[in-house]
């Protein structure tokens, strides 16, 4: 099992800064998802910025979520933000 999300912060340009429970801080690019199904709604910045942690992952106000393993594997490590 991969690390789980402890904190998430929405950034400009549809990226998320995610702190995982192993102490790693990574950047996840949501742009590739913005033309897919329910994720299209996230083009609305107010909705995109509603992201919160939920059960070790993330979730937006309208119910969109992503697998915590996807968040960990498909994000890029950054300096502590």
C-alpha positions in Angstrom: 0.0 0.0 0.0 1.3 3.4 -0.9 1.2 6.4 1.4 -2.0 8.2 2.1 -2.9 11.9 1.8 -2.6 14.0 4.9 -3.0 17.5 3.4 -3.9 18.9 0.0 -3.7 22.5 -1.3 -5.0 23.6 -4.7 -2.7 25.7 -6.8 -3.0 27.8 -9.9 -2.9 26.0 -13.2 -5.0 23.0 -11.9 -2.3 21.4 -9.8 -2.4 20.1 -6.2 0.3 20.2 -3.6 -0.2 17.0 -1.6 1.5 16.0 1.7 1.5 12.3 2.2 1.6 10.5 5.6 5.3 9.4 4.9 6.3 13.1 4.9 6.7 13.4 1.1 5.3 16.5 -0.5 4.4 16.1 -4.2 2.7 18.1 -7.0 -0.2 16.4 -8.9 -1.3 17.8 -12.2 -5.1 17.5 -12.6 -5.2 19.0 -16.2 -5.1 15.6 -17.9 -8.4 14.7 -16.2 -10.3 17.9 -17.0 -11.8 16.6 -20.3 -12.9 13.3 -18.8 -16.5 12.7 -17.5 -17.3 14.2 -14.1 -13.9 15.8 -13.9 -14.9 18.4 -16.5 -16.8 20.3 -13.8 -13.4 21.0 -12.1 -12.6 23.5 -14.8 -14.6 25.8 -12.6 -11.9 27.2 -10.3 -14.3 27.6 -7.4 -15.1 23.9 -7.6 -11.5 22.9 -8.2 -10.5 24.9 -5.1 -13.0 23.0 -3.0 -10.7 20.0 -2.8 -10.3 18.5 0.7 -8.8 15.4 2.2 -11.1 12.4 2.6 -10.2 9.0 4.1 -6.6 9.1 3.0 -7.3 10.6 -0.4 -8.9 13.7 -1.8 -12.4 14.7 -2.8 -14.1 17.7 -4.3 -17.4 19.3 -3.3 -19.4 17.6 -6.1 -18.0 14.1 -5.2 -15.1 13.8 -7.7 -12.2 11.9 -6.2 -9.0 10.1 -7.1 -7.4 7.0 -5.9 -4.6 7.7 -3.3 -2.3 5.3 -5.1 -2.8 7.3 -8.4 -2.1 10.5 -6.5 1.1 9.1 -5.1 2.4 7.4 -8.3 1.5 10.1 -10.8 2.8 13.1 -8.8 6.2 14.7 -8.8 8.2 15.2 -5.7 8.9 18.8 -4.8 10.8 20.7 -2.2 8.8 21.2 1.0 6.2 23.8 0.1 
